[in-house]
């Protein structure tokens, strides 16, 4: 078995922790109950240096090894999603409208498993810095923790994280050097005309044709303005206008998301969306307001650290992929990778419902692989010298 034997022995503990967290999901920065549970477990493991209240409810635990050595950060996100669970499981969410649909309950349990092992064995030099982060799904708790001085305060030199993957087989670890996930920006467009009776459109300034023209032009950004290998996604996800069959509305609303892997492509998309909105509105004799919300940057692995993580993974995983094509989802671990060298990996949990699906559930059989990876990463990078 590739996983660490001692960690395999307390796999039932990780399952119990994870299912407790699954039943009690919390959103955004308000992961206070989750944080309290994490702190309680850490103290039971004998971890004595625990810092609370980073990014409102984040927790950082420092486990001292034997003597001087490196300082490595390991991160898990704790927050859930504003969704109604439809799994029907006996440990399903007890909080209406909230569920762990992205595996963060599993991430937290895996890092707790690694903490239990590292606190028990201390078979490493230096310090392991365990980061339990809120608000990955919303405003970027990772960004807030970095802005609050996380890396400097705890002397973190490198930082690593893993995310569950319901699209690959159990125990597989996948990563790549360079971009592994995309940036994310969102936009809202309000086109304003003059409403009136639909039987007399000549007396109105109809915003709907202009909104449709904007939507068509946005689709051409990807196919006609960006090289095929420079990945860009522009998805129009909301179109709202009108309230009755016989009324020309005064406004039309559009919204969507922009994903890219390259800062130059990202900037080009933002610039062109602004030009398209202004130009289409001007040609129709209307006004249009664009609100462009820049969010997480691309998640970019550092080459040396991605190679190191893949090498560690080969000792614990069922299979390792070290040249994973990047995907267009996003992650606020990107802020930590901007602050320090490190790597982000995906951990296979076996195929099942996608993350962000109301029937998603983290596979507890994956937890020993993730905890073993974290533990071996520390023991390898912080190897004790004879």
Secondary structure as UniProt FT lines:
FT   HELIX           5..9
FT   HELIX           11..23
FT   TURN            28..29
FT   HELIX           32..44
FT   TURN            45..46
FT   STRAND          49..54
FT   TURN            55..57
FT   STRAND          58..64
FT   STRAND          71..77
FT   TURN            90..91
FT   TURN            96..97
FT   HELIX           104..121
FT   STRAND          127..133
FT   TURN            136..139
FT   HELIX           141..147
FT   TURN            148..149
FT   HELIX           150..154
FT   STRAND          158..165
FT   TURN            166..167
FT   TURN            170..171
FT   STRAND          172..174
FT   STRAND          178..181
FT   STRAND          183..192
FT   STRAND          196..197
FT   HELIX           198..203
FT   HELIX           207..224
FT   TURN            228..229
FT   STRAND          232..241
FT   TURN            245..246
FT   STRAND          247..248
FT   STRAND          251..260
FT   HELIX           263..284
FT   STRAND          287..294
FT   STRAND          299..301
FT   HELIX           303..313
FT   TURN            314..316
FT   STRAND          319..321
FT   HELIX           333..339
FT   STRAND          341..348
FT   TURN            355..356
FT   TURN            358..359
FT   HELIX           364..366
FT   HELIX           367..381
//
